[in-house]
Amino acid sequence: MPGSRPLSSAVPNVHDGAIRNTDIPSSVRQPTPSWLTRPVPADAVTIPDSSYVVKSGETIRSIGNRTGAGSEAIAKANNIPVPFMVRTGQRLRIPGGRYHLVRAGQSGIAIARAYGLEWSRIADLNNLQPPYVLRNGQRLLLPSTAEAASMTPEQRSRAFNLDIDDLATGSEPALAANAAPKAPNATPKKPLPKDQAVATPATFTGRFQWPLNGAIIGKFGPAGDGRRNDGINIAAERGQEIHAAADGVVAYAGSAIAVYGGLILIKHGDGWITAYGHAEQILVTRGQTVRRGDVIAQAGATGSVNKPQLHFEIRNKRTPVDPLRYLPPGQN
């Protein structure tokens, strides 16, 4: 669920969250992640609660610029749906709080780390929606200084531990207000520049296929010892082909989350995302377009497992769902 963090991929032969195999092949390493390419100064400004009457020609963004509050926070406080339309004479509640002004190229993950906060908490506060691309000049509401000061050492540590939700919602660099994300490539030979955001498909066909044939060895949901599995785990042979479960664009390919080893995230449109973990070799790059059934990786035992398998997730916006509800029956 949004804001929650599984302690590990809940699979057989993993105990107490221990990482049994952290040898990541060079083919899945990512030397400099795109979300850390721009520095972020921790210069948030705190404003008080107030109200504001909309003037002719104003937008929710211009009102945010005038008051110092974020567009998303204003919309949430006044129950204004996307695309955040306001009318002349409307009285708005301006939510006070601590706001960070987003600059060019800054990512959600980098912003969260600058303040020692979990990105998922910031995403919740601002009710961020797909495609999760920040814009220059956007103001993000942060937890208060009092809340940040009350964080435990464990909570502060978690702020620097990535999870799949972080990569899916907070890894894209901020773009100019009217700039479009870079169109995807059809080949892994041309990786998307790190300062460009991935263009998300507009719509999703609603059909998934099995990414790999094998026995289910880890089910979705609670796995004991306080852990949960946000997907399923499928037994595999080393080197077995892993296929894209649906058409989409690769949003991430690398090994930034140790527990999953080689990991790929694909965005399919309408907020649908699939994740593929424990790959020994990754055959796609960030920003590459893929079709359902394309080979995207080879299975292995990277990350927290000691025998080859695939950790597979389906997420609807920020919520993990049971893949078995969306995959064709009887194929595994």
C-alpha positions as CSV (number, residue, x, y, z in Angstrom):
1,M,0.0,0.0,0.0
2,P,1.2,3.6,-0.4
3,G,3.5,4.6,2.4
4,S,4.2,1.0,3.5
5,R,7.5,-0.8,2.9
6,P,7.9,-4.5,2.7
7,L,11.0,-5.6,4.7
8,S,12.0,-7.9,1.9
9,S,10.7,-9.9,-1.1
10,A,8.8,-12.6,0.7
11,V,10.2,-15.7,-0.9
12,P,11.5,-19.2,0.3
13,N,15.0,-19.4,1.7
14,V,15.0,-15.8,3.0
15,H,14.9,-15.4,6.7
16,D,14.8,-12.2,8.9
17,G,15.1,-10.1,5.8
18,A,18.7,-11.2,5.2
19,I,20.4,-10.6,1.9
20,R,21.8,-14.0,0.9
21,N,23.2,-13.0,-2.6
22,T,24.2,-9.4,-3.3
23,D,26.5,-10.2,-6.2
24,I,24.9,-8.2,-8.9
25,P,26.2,-8.9,-12.4
26,S,27.6,-5.9,-14.3
27,S,24.8,-6.2,-16.8
28,V,22.3,-5.0,-14.3
29,R,24.3,-2.3,-12.5
30,Q,23.3,1.4,-12.8
31,P,26.4,3.6,-12.0
32,T,24.7,7.0,-11.5
33,P,21.0,7.0,-11.0
34,S,19.0,9.7,-12.8
35,W,17.2,10.8,-9.6
36,L,20.5,12.0,-8.0
37,T,21.9,14.0,-10.9
38,R,20.7,17.4,-9.6
39,P,21.5,18.6,-6.1
40,V,18.6,19.8,-3.9
41,P,19.0,22.6,-1.3
42,A,16.9,22.1,1.8
43,D,15.4,25.6,1.6
44,A,11.7,25.0,2.2
45,V,9.6,28.0,3.3
46,T,6.8,27.7,5.9
47,I,3.6,29.7,5.4
48,P,0.5,30.1,7.7
49,D,-3.0,29.0,6.9
50,S,-5.0,31.6,5.0
51,S,-7.8,32.1,2.5
52,Y,-7.8,33.6,-1.0
53,V,-10.4,34.9,-3.4
54,V,-9.7,33.9,-7.1
55,K,-9.3,36.9,-9.4
56,S,-10.1,37.0,-13.1
57,G,-7.5,35.0,-15.2
58,E,-5.9,33.3,-12.3
59,T,-5.0,29.6,-12.2
60,I,-4.3,27.4,-9.3
61,R,-0.6,27.5,-10.1
62,S,-0.5,31.3,-10.2
63,I,-2.4,31.3,-6.9
64,G,0.2,29.0,-5.5
65,N,3.0,31.3,-6.7
66,R,1.3,34.2,-5.0
67,T,0.6,32.5,-1.7
68,G,3.6,30.2,-1.5
69,A,1.4,27.1,-1.3
70,G,1.5,24.1,-3.7
71,S,-1.1,23.6,-6.4
72,E,-1.8,20.0,-5.4
73,A,-2.1,21.0,-1.7
74,I,-4.6,23.8,-2.6
75,A,-6.6,21.4,-4.8
76,K,-6.6,18.8,-2.0
77,A,-7.7,21.2,0.7
78,N,-10.6,22.5,-1.5
79,N,-11.7,19.2,-3.1
80,I,-10.8,20.4,-6.6
81,P,-10.3,17.5,-9.0
82,V,-7.8,17.3,-11.9
83,P,-7.3,19.5,-14.0
84,F,-7.6,21.9,-11.0
85,M,-9.9,24.5,-12.5
86,V,-10.9,27.5,-10.4
87,R,-13.5,30.2,-11.0
88,T,-13.4,33.9,-10.5
89,G,-14.7,34.9,-7.1
90,Q,-14.2,31.4,-5.6
91,R,-12.8,31.5,-2.0
92,L,-10.1,29.0,-1.5
93,R,-8.5,27.7,1.7
94,I,-4.8,28.0,1.5
95,P,-3.2,25.2,3.6
96,G,-0.3,26.4,5.6
97,G,2.8,24.3,6.0
98,R,6.4,23.8,4.8
99,Y,6.8,23.9,1.0
100,H,9.8,23.0,-1.2
101,L,10.1,24.8,-4.6
102,V,11.0,22.3,-7.3
103,R,13.9,23.3,-9.6
104,A,14.9,22.0,-13.0
105,G,16.0,18.3,-13.0
106,Q,15.2,17.7,-9.3
107,S,13.6,14.4,-8.5
108,G,11.2,13.4,-5.8
109,I,13.7,11.0,-4.3
110,A,16.4,13.6,-4.2
111,I,14.1,16.1,-2.6
112,A,13.0,13.7,0.1
113,R,16.7,12.8,0.9
114,A,17.6,16.5,1.2
115,Y,15.2,16.7,4.1
116,G,15.7,13.2,5.5
117,L,12.1,12.2,4.7
118,E,10.5,9.3,3.0
119,W,9.4,10.1,-0.5
120,S,6.2,8.1,-0.1
121,R,5.1,10.4,2.8
122,I,5.6,13.5,0.5
123,A,3.8,11.8,-2.3
124,D,0.8,11.1,0.0
125,L,0.7,14.7,1.4
126,N,0.6,16.1,-2.2
127,N,-1.8,13.4,-3.6
128,L,0.5,13.0,-6.6
129,Q,-1.0,11.2,-9.6
130,P,0.4,9.5,-12.7
131,P,2.6,10.1,-14.6
132,Y,4.4,11.4,-11.4
133,V,6.6,13.9,-13.2
134,L,7.4,17.0,-11.2
135,R,7.5,20.4,-12.8
136,N,9.8,23.4,-12.4
137,G,8.2,25.9,-10.0
138,Q,5.9,23.3,-8.4
139,R,5.7,23.5,-4.7
140,L,5.6,20.3,-2.7
141,L,4.1,20.2,0.8
142,L,6.5,18.6,3.3
143,P,5.9,17.2,6.8
144,S,6.2,19.9,9.4
145,T,9.5,20.5,11.2
146,A,7.9,19.2,14.3
147,E,7.0,15.9,12.6
148,A,10.5,15.6,11.1
149,A,12.1,16.3,14.5
150,S,10.1,13.6,16.1
151,M,11.2,10.9,13.7
152,T,13.0,7.9,15.2
153,P,16.5,6.8,14.0
154,E,14.8,3.9,12.2
155,Q,12.4,6.2,10.4
156,R,15.3,8.5,9.4
157,S,17.2,5.4,8.1
158,R,14.2,4.3,6.0
159,A,14.2,7.7,4.3
160,F,17.4,6.6,2.5
161,N,16.2,3.1,1.6
162,L,14.6,2.9,-1.8
163,D,11.5,0.8,-2.6
164,I,9.6,0.1,-5.8
165,D,7.1,2.9,-5.0
166,D,9.9,5.4,-4.8
167,L,11.3,4.4,-8.2
168,A,7.9,4.4,-9.8
169,T,6.8,7.8,-8.4
170,G,9.8,9.8,-7.4
171,S,12.7,9.0,-9.8
172,E,11.9,11.2,-12.8
173,P,13.7,14.6,-13.2
174,A,11.5,17.6,-13.0
175,L,10.6,19.3,-16.3
176,A,9.7,22.8,-17.4
177,A,6.0,23.5,-16.9
178,N,5.0,23.0,-20.6
179,A,7.7,20.5,-21.6
180,A,6.7,17.1,-22.7
181,P,8.6,13.9,-21.5
182,K,11.0,12.4,-24.1
183,A,9.5,10.0,-26.6
184,P,10.5,6.4,-25.9
185,N,13.1,4.5,-27.9
186,A,12.5,1.3,-29.7
187,T,16.0,-0.1,-29.0
188,P,18.2,-0.6,-25.9
189,K,21.1,0.9,-27.8
190,K,19.8,4.4,-27.2
191,P,19.2,4.9,-23.5
192,L,17.1,7.9,-22.4
193,P,19.2,10.8,-21.2
194,K,19.2,11.1,-17.4
195,D,17.8,14.6,-17.5
196,Q,14.8,13.6,-19.5
197,A,11.6,12.1,-18.0
198,V,10.1,8.9,-19.3
199,A,6.9,9.4,-21.5
200,T,4.2,7.2,-20.0
201,P,1.7,5.6,-22.4
202,A,-1.7,7.4,-22.4
203,T,-3.9,4.3,-22.0
204,F,-3.6,0.7,-21.1
205,T,-5.3,-2.2,-23.0
206,G,-6.0,-4.0,-19.7
207,R,-4.5,-7.3,-20.7
208,F,-1.5,-9.0,-18.9
209,Q,0.3,-12.2,-19.8
210,W,2.5,-14.4,-17.7
211,P,6.1,-13.0,-17.7
212,L,7.6,-16.4,-17.1
213,N,6.3,-20.0,-16.9
214,G,7.1,-21.7,-13.6
215,A,5.6,-22.8,-10.2
216,I,4.4,-20.2,-7.8
217,I,6.7,-20.3,-4.8
218,G,5.7,-17.0,-3.1
219,K,2.2,-15.7,-2.9
220,F,0.9,-12.2,-2.6
221,G,0.2,-10.8,0.8
222,P,1.4,-11.3,4.4
223,A,4.3,-13.6,4.6
224,G,4.9,-13.9,8.4
225,D,7.4,-12.2,10.7
226,G,5.9,-8.8,9.9
227,R,6.8,-9.1,6.2
228,R,4.6,-9.0,3.2
229,N,5.0,-9.8,-0.5
230,D,3.7,-7.1,-2.8
231,G,3.8,-9.6,-5.7
232,I,4.3,-13.2,-6.5
233,N,7.5,-15.2,-6.9
234,I,7.8,-17.7,-9.8
235,A,10.4,-20.5,-9.9
236,A,12.7,-20.3,-12.9
237,E,15.7,-21.8,-14.5
238,R,18.9,-19.7,-14.6
239,G,18.9,-17.7,-17.8
240,Q,15.2,-18.4,-18.5
241,E,13.6,-15.6,-20.6
242,I,11.5,-13.0,-18.8
243,H,8.8,-11.4,-20.9
244,A,7.0,-8.0,-20.7
245,A,3.5,-8.7,-19.3
246,A,2.0,-5.9,-21.4
247,D,2.8,-3.1,-23.8
248,G,4.6,-0.2,-22.1
249,V,7.7,1.8,-21.5
250,V,10.6,0.9,-19.3
251,A,10.7,3.3,-16.4
252,Y,13.6,1.7,-14.6
253,A,16.3,-0.9,-15.2
254,G,19.0,-1.5,-12.7
255,S,19.9,-2.8,-9.2
256,A,19.3,0.1,-6.9
257,I,17.1,-2.0,-4.5
258,A,19.4,-4.7,-3.2
259,V,16.7,-7.1,-2.1
260,Y,15.4,-7.4,-5.7
261,G,18.8,-7.6,-7.5
262,G,18.3,-6.9,-11.2
263,L,15.0,-5.0,-11.4
264,I,12.8,-3.7,-14.2
265,L,9.8,-1.4,-13.9
266,I,7.4,-1.0,-16.9
267,K,4.7,1.7,-17.1
268,H,1.7,0.7,-19.1
269,G,-0.6,3.8,-18.9
270,D,-3.6,4.7,-16.7
271,G,-1.3,4.3,-13.7
272,W,-0.6,0.5,-14.2
273,I,3.0,-0.6,-13.5
274,T,4.7,-4.0,-13.5
275,A,7.9,-5.0,-11.7
276,Y,10.3,-7.8,-12.5
277,G,13.0,-8.7,-9.9
278,H,16.0,-11.0,-9.3
279,A,17.1,-10.8,-13.0
280,E,20.6,-12.0,-13.8
281,Q,20.7,-10.0,-17.0
282,I,18.7,-7.0,-18.1
283,L,18.1,-6.6,-21.8
284,V,16.2,-3.3,-21.9
285,T,17.0,0.3,-20.9
286,R,15.1,3.1,-19.3
287,G,12.9,4.9,-21.8
288,Q,12.6,1.9,-24.1
289,T,9.3,0.9,-25.5
290,V,8.3,-2.8,-25.2
291,R,5.5,-4.9,-26.5
292,R,3.6,-7.6,-24.6
293,G,5.7,-10.8,-24.8
294,D,9.0,-9.1,-25.6
295,V,12.0,-10.6,-23.8
296,I,13.3,-8.0,-21.3
297,A,15.6,-10.0,-19.1
298,Q,17.0,-13.4,-18.0
299,A,16.1,-14.9,-14.7
300,G,18.6,-15.4,-12.0
301,A,19.1,-15.5,-8.2
302,T,20.2,-11.9,-7.6
303,G,19.2,-9.9,-4.5
304,S,17.7,-11.7,-1.5
305,V,17.3,-15.2,-3.0
306,N,19.6,-18.2,-3.4
307,K,17.8,-20.0,-6.3
308,P,16.6,-18.6,-9.6
309,Q,13.2,-17.1,-9.7
310,L,11.2,-14.0,-10.7
311,H,9.6,-11.6,-8.3
312,F,6.7,-10.1,-10.3
313,E,4.4,-7.3,-9.2
314,I,1.4,-5.4,-10.7
315,R,0.6,-2.0,-9.3
316,N,-2.5,0.1,-9.9
317,K,-1.2,3.6,-9.4
318,R,0.6,3.2,-6.0
319,T,-1.2,0.2,-4.8
320,P,0.2,-3.4,-5.2
321,V,-2.5,-5.8,-6.3
322,D,-2.5,-9.6,-6.5
323,P,-1.1,-10.5,-9.9
324,L,-3.1,-13.7,-10.0
325,R,-6.3,-11.6,-10.3
326,Y,-5.0,-10.1,-13.5
327,L,-3.1,-12.9,-15.2
328,P,-4.7,-15.6,-17.4
329,P,-5.7,-18.7,-15.4
330,G,-4.1,-22.1,-15.7
331,Q,-0.8,-21.1,-17.4
332,N,1.5,-21.8,-14.4
